[in-house]
Amino acid sequence: MYKKLISFIAVIGLLLFVSLYSMITGSIEVGLGELITGLFTGTNENVEIIKDLRLPRIIIALFAGACLSVSGVLLQAVLRNPLAEPGIIGVSSGAGFVSIMMITFFPTLYFYTPLFSFIGGAVAFLLVYLFAWKSGLDPLRMILIGVAINALFTGLSQLLSAQNASSLMSGVSVDTSTLTMKTWDDVGIIALYGTIGLLLSLLLYAWCNHLGLKDKTLRNLGFQVNRARFAITVVAVLLASIATAIAGMFTFVGLLVPHIGRVLVGNDHKVLIPFSALAGALLIITADTLGRTIMAPIEVPASIIMAVIGGPFLIFLLRKSDRIYGN
């Protein structure tokens, strides 16, 4: 219990520190006191610029990290696979492809992009599930099928962007995840759908815990396994889709955070889900802040930083997969 409490306090403290540091650091720099005063008075021109350009970016990074991390937790519970992650198994790329397609052909329906992205993510997940099923779900086969589906939808997204110059700038956010040029309208969308998904995930924690048992045992206990899997999957796809539609493609977030969370706070999803949300938000805001500052004035996309961190970690998990996820 002590370890869990310390972990939560540390993550919350780091999250507040990095968020504040991100707000005051960049091409325009202000002091912390100046920032706080300017936010309340509205008389400081530099603070107003930060409020209009940098603050939406920070809020979107926080929500995207939380959504992707919790999506990873839910998918791993459903599939009993510690390697399941929305970016790796193609959910994010499916959502991203439909997002670009809607922006390209139906720009007036921009507010409904998360809905169509959800459909794209659901289709991608269904394809992975169907192609990977062969007398059961093999973890390695699912990852390989997921990589193939991910490559397919990523290629289609890039093709669509290349063929339509007017959609290129819209597609960049999905492909590169620099989180630049985000507006308060984007914040409103991800805050609405993201909050709904995160709250629903908290309500499903008991079902996630139950799915750690074998299906036969659960059915003998009268537990509706298929209904639970369906409900949890819907929420997981919703979270991944809204994050991809607004923030762009991030891989490995849903892989890194849940694994670290299990080490620090255990396998109980009642604790793991909120911890993963906080840790995921911390991871993305840190990656984005590093991307803005490490090679300034050149900006490194946060997705590249996540790829550099997550690639070696995936190799580690593949080698140690027989000794994780509670085993």
WOJO-V630971 format. One record per run of one state. SS is the DSSP state (A for helix, B for strand, O for the rest). FROM is the first residue (numbers start at 1). LEN is the number of residues. If there is no record, write none. Layout:
<<SS | FROM | LEN> <SS | FROM | LEN>>
//
This chain:
<<O | 1 | 1> <A | 2 | 23> <O | 25 | 7> <A | 32 | 10> <O | 42 | 3> <A | 45 | 35> <O | 80 | 11> <A | 91 | 15> <O | 106 | 1> <A | 107 | 26> <B | 133 | 1> <O | 134 | 3> <B | 137 | 1> <O | 138 | 1> <A | 139 | 25> <O | 164 | 1> <A | 165 | 12> <O | 177 | 7> <A | 184 | 20> <O | 204 | 1> <A | 205 | 6> <O | 211 | 4> <A | 215 | 6> <O | 221 | 4> <A | 225 | 23> <O | 248 | 5> <A | 253 | 13> <O | 266 | 3> <A | 269 | 25> <O | 294 | 8> <A | 302 | 22> <O | 324 | 4>>
//
